């Protein structure tokens, strides 16, 4: 199977993306708990 993305690109995507901003853009429920990003249940928001 051919590789479409280099290891460097995937590493940069993982490390350089501001996750909170991305999740807001995607409207994905999340919040910070004790300084760490936590995903929330889409139904109950907890």
N, CA, C and O atoms as CSV, one atom per row, in Angstrom:
chain,resi,resn,atom,element,x,y,z
A,1,UNK,N,N,0.840,-1.174,0.000
A,1,UNK,CA,C,0.000,0.000,0.000
A,1,UNK,C,C,0.892,1.246,0.000
A,1,UNK,O,O,1.792,1.355,0.833
A,2,UNK,N,N,0.657,2.172,-0.908
A,2,UNK,CA,C,1.517,3.356,-0.981
A,2,UNK,C,C,1.300,4.290,0.210
A,2,UNK,O,O,0.213,4.354,0.783
A,3,UNK,N,N,2.345,4.999,0.560
A,3,UNK,CA,C,2.264,5.978,1.646
A,3,UNK,C,C,1.976,7.339,1.047
A,3,UNK,O,O,2.708,7.806,0.174
A,4,UNK,N,N,0.933,7.965,1.502
A,4,UNK,CA,C,0.534,9.260,0.967
A,4,UNK,C,C,1.143,10.420,1.746
A,4,UNK,O,O,1.308,11.515,1.208
A,5,UNK,N,N,1.476,10.181,3.005
A,5,UNK,CA,C,1.991,11.247,3.855
A,5,UNK,C,C,3.333,10.817,4.443
A,5,UNK,O,O,3.510,9.671,4.856
A,6,UNK,N,N,4.254,11.745,4.470
A,6,UNK,CA,C,5.560,11.437,5.049
A,6,UNK,C,C,5.448,11.384,6.570
A,6,UNK,O,O,4.527,11.945,7.163
A,7,UNK,N,N,6.401,10.700,7.181
A,7,UNK,CA,C,6.434,10.637,8.642
A,7,UNK,C,C,6.541,12.037,9.235
A,7,UNK,O,O,5.909,12.340,10.248
A,8,UNK,N,N,7.332,12.879,8.608
A,8,UNK,CA,C,7.523,14.240,9.109
A,8,UNK,C,C,6.214,15.026,9.079
A,8,UNK,O,O,5.905,15.733,10.038
A,9,UNK,N,N,5.447,14.920,8.012
A,9,UNK,CA,C,4.174,15.630,7.921
A,9,UNK,C,C,3.208,15.149,8.999
A,9,UNK,O,O,2.566,15.961,9.664
A,10,UNK,N,N,3.104,13.857,9.171
A,10,UNK,CA,C,2.210,13.319,10.192
A,10,UNK,C,C,2.639,13.752,11.594
A,10,UNK,O,O,1.796,14.065,12.435
A,11,UNK,N,N,3.926,13.770,11.840
A,11,UNK,CA,C,4.456,14.208,13.136
A,11,UNK,C,C,4.120,15.676,13.370
A,11,UNK,O,O,3.706,16.049,14.467
A,12,UNK,N,N,4.295,16.514,12.345
A,12,UNK,CA,C,3.980,17.936,12.485
A,12,UNK,C,C,2.498,18.159,12.717
A,12,UNK,O,O,2.115,19.000,13.530
A,13,UNK,N,N,1.669,17.418,12.017
A,13,UNK,CA,C,0.227,17.545,12.233
A,13,UNK,C,C,-0.137,17.190,13.670
A,13,UNK,O,O,-0.920,17.889,14.313
A,14,UNK,N,N,0.427,16.117,14.157
A,14,UNK,CA,C,0.137,15.684,15.522
A,14,UNK,C,C,0.616,16.698,16.545
A,14,UNK,O,O,-0.084,16.957,17.524
A,15,UNK,N,N,1.785,17.274,16.344
A,15,UNK,CA,C,2.400,18.128,17.352
A,15,UNK,C,C,2.068,19.606,17.212
A,15,UNK,O,O,2.092,20.326,18.210
A,16,UNK,N,N,1.760,20.082,16.016
A,16,UNK,CA,C,1.620,21.519,15.794
A,16,UNK,C,C,0.188,22.023,15.765
A,16,UNK,O,O,-0.040,23.229,15.847
A,17,UNK,N,N,-0.770,21.132,15.652
A,17,UNK,CA,C,-2.157,21.576,15.594
A,17,UNK,C,C,-2.629,21.959,16.982
A,17,UNK,O,O,-2.394,21.234,17.948
A,18,UNK,N,N,-3.292,23.095,17.079
A,18,UNK,CA,C,-3.915,23.504,18.338
A,18,UNK,C,C,-5.225,22.727,18.460
A,18,UNK,O,O,-6.219,23.067,17.820
A,19,UNK,N,N,-5.216,21.685,19.286
A,19,UNK,CA,C,-6.360,20.779,19.364
A,19,UNK,C,C,-7.631,21.473,19.803
A,19,UNK,O,O,-8.697,21.197,19.254
A,20,UNK,N,N,-7.550,22.363,20.774
A,20,UNK,CA,C,-8.756,23.050,21.251
A,20,UNK,C,C,-9.398,23.844,20.115
A,20,UNK,O,O,-10.622,23.851,19.983
A,21,UNK,N,N,-8.596,24.502,19.304
A,21,UNK,CA,C,-9.114,25.265,18.166
A,21,UNK,C,C,-9.759,24.337,17.143
A,21,UNK,O,O,-10.838,24.630,16.629
A,22,UNK,N,N,-9.109,23.236,16.852
A,22,UNK,CA,C,-9.648,22.268,15.899
A,22,UNK,C,C,-10.983,21.716,16.380
A,22,UNK,O,O,-11.937,21.621,15.608
A,23,UNK,N,N,-11.046,21.355,17.649
A,23,UNK,CA,C,-12.275,20.784,18.188
A,23,UNK,C,C,-13.415,21.805,18.204
A,23,UNK,O,O,-14.576,21.438,18.022
A,24,UNK,N,N,-13.094,23.070,18.419
A,24,UNK,CA,C,-14.122,24.123,18.339
A,24,UNK,C,C,-14.635,24.247,16.906
A,24,UNK,O,O,-15.838,24.379,16.683
A,25,UNK,N,N,-13.725,24.204,15.939
A,25,UNK,CA,C,-14.121,24.287,14.533
A,25,UNK,C,C,-15.021,23.111,14.145
A,25,UNK,O,O,-15.969,23.277,13.377
A,26,UNK,N,N,-14.722,21.934,14.674
A,26,UNK,CA,C,-15.505,20.738,14.369
A,26,UNK,C,C,-16.754,20.630,15.238
A,26,UNK,O,O,-17.579,19.739,15.037
A,27,UNK,N,N,-16.891,21.537,16.200
A,27,UNK,CA,C,-18.001,21.525,17.149
A,27,UNK,C,C,-18.041,20.205,17.917
A,27,UNK,O,O,-19.106,19.625,18.130
A,28,UNK,N,N,-16.860,19.745,18.328
A,28,UNK,CA,C,-16.704,18.505,19.061
A,28,UNK,C,C,-16.694,18.842,20.558
A,28,UNK,O,O,-15.889,19.671,20.983
A,29,UNK,N,N,-17.558,18.230,21.360
A,29,UNK,CA,C,-17.618,18.593,22.774
A,29,UNK,C,C,-16.327,18.242,23.513
A,29,UNK,O,O,-15.825,17.120,23.435
A,30,UNK,N,N,-15.804,19.248,24.239
A,30,UNK,CA,C,-14.565,19.069,24.983
A,30,UNK,C,C,-14.450,20.165,26.031
A,30,UNK,O,O,-15.168,21.164,25.978
A,31,UNK,N,N,-13.548,19.975,26.980
A,31,UNK,CA,C,-13.224,21.017,27.932
A,31,UNK,C,C,-11.876,20.701,28.554
A,31,UNK,O,O,-11.341,19.603,28.399
A,32,UNK,N,N,-11.342,21.682,29.257
A,32,UNK,CA,C,-10.087,21.477,29.958
A,32,UNK,C,C,-10.394,21.047,31.388
A,32,UNK,O,O,-11.178,21.688,32.088
A,33,UNK,N,N,-9.772,19.967,31.805
A,33,UNK,CA,C,-9.883,19.483,33.181
A,33,UNK,C,C,-8.483,19.447,33.764
A,33,UNK,O,O,-7.635,18.672,33.320
A,34,UNK,N,N,-8.250,20.274,34.742
A,34,UNK,CA,C,-6.940,20.356,35.398
A,34,UNK,C,C,-5.824,20.557,34.375
A,34,UNK,O,O,-4.756,19.954,34.480
A,35,UNK,N,N,-6.083,21.410,33.388
A,35,UNK,CA,C,-5.081,21.744,32.391
A,35,UNK,C,C,-4.936,20.759,31.247
A,35,UNK,O,O,-4.105,20.964,30.362
A,36,UNK,N,N,-5.732,19.683,31.245
A,36,UNK,CA,C,-5.657,18.695,30.166
A,36,UNK,C,C,-6.953,18.684,29.372
A,36,UNK,O,O,-8.041,18.840,29.927
A,37,UNK,N,N,-6.822,18.501,28.077
A,37,UNK,CA,C,-7.971,18.434,27.195
A,37,UNK,C,C,-8.734,17.143,27.433
A,37,UNK,O,O,-8.146,16.061,27.454
A,38,UNK,N,N,-10.054,17.256,27.612
A,38,UNK,CA,C,-10.887,16.074,27.843
A,38,UNK,C,C,-12.057,16.100,26.870
A,38,UNK,O,O,-12.695,17.136,26.684
A,39,UNK,N,N,-12.338,14.959,26.253
A,39,UNK,CA,C,-13.474,14.838,25.369
A,39,UNK,C,C,-14.719,14.607,26.210
A,39,UNK,O,O,-14.660,13.934,27.239
A,40,UNK,N,N,-15.848,15.162,25.774
A,40,UNK,CA,C,-17.097,15.040,26.502
A,40,UNK,C,C,-18.070,14.145,25.749
A,40,UNK,O,O,-17.995,14.004,24.528
A,41,UNK,N,N,-18.970,13.553,26.490
A,41,UNK,CA,C,-20.029,12.743,25.893
A,41,UNK,C,C,-20.924,13.673,25.063
A,41,UNK,O,O,-21.344,14.713,25.571
A,42,UNK,N,N,-21.223,13.338,23.825
A,42,UNK,CA,C,-22.073,14.202,22.997
A,42,UNK,C,C,-23.501,14.320,23.531
A,42,UNK,O,O,-24.193,15.291,23.226
A,43,UNK,N,N,-23.944,13.355,24.312
A,43,UNK,CA,C,-25.300,13.408,24.843
A,43,UNK,C,C,-25.418,14.232,26.116
A,43,UNK,O,O,-26.237,15.147,26.205
A,44,UNK,N,N,-24.583,13.893,27.106
A,44,UNK,CA,C,-24.731,14.535,28.422
A,44,UNK,C,C,-23.711,15.634,28.671
A,44,UNK,O,O,-23.818,16.342,29.673
A,45,UNK,N,N,-22.726,15.803,27.797
A,45,UNK,CA,C,-21.690,16.827,27.927
A,45,UNK,C,C,-20.822,16.656,29.178
A,45,UNK,O,O,-20.283,17.635,29.693
A,46,UNK,N,N,-20.684,15.438,29.661
A,46,UNK,CA,C,-19.801,15.155,30.811
A,46,UNK,C,C,-18.762,14.125,30.446
A,46,UNK,O,O,-17.934,13.760,31.281
